[in-house]
Amino acid sequence: GVACFMKTFPVKPRQKYSVSVYAKRQTSGWASITFQGKDDKNQLLIPLQTTKTNVGSEWKKIELSFTIPDTGDWKKCCFALITLCGENGTTWFDDFTMEEKD
């Protein structure tokens, strides 16, 4: 099956964030970064944002940038759940960063 790593970070509405990580695989396949918002009651907000790319045996940088909306349920967003996933098989991740952007 697919394996994932998950981590929660504090965030603010109207703020832009950029997430990046390097990935490589034992055999060719995809790796992804997914962002889901969470409110103060730990409820997941939709829609989620994701990027998926094909990765081989060499390190490849994957990036996802997003701005926390200030509308609807997203006004209540105070955490981001970041998930790193890889297709069946072995996937390695390194040098994860999450930054606030202007």
Buried (B, 14 or more C-beta within 10 A) or exposed (E): EEEEEEEEEEBEBEBEBEBBBBBBBEEEBBBBBBBBBBBEEEEEBEEEBBBBEEBEEEEBEBEBBBEBBEEEEBEBBBBBBBBBBBBEEEBBBEEBEBEEEE
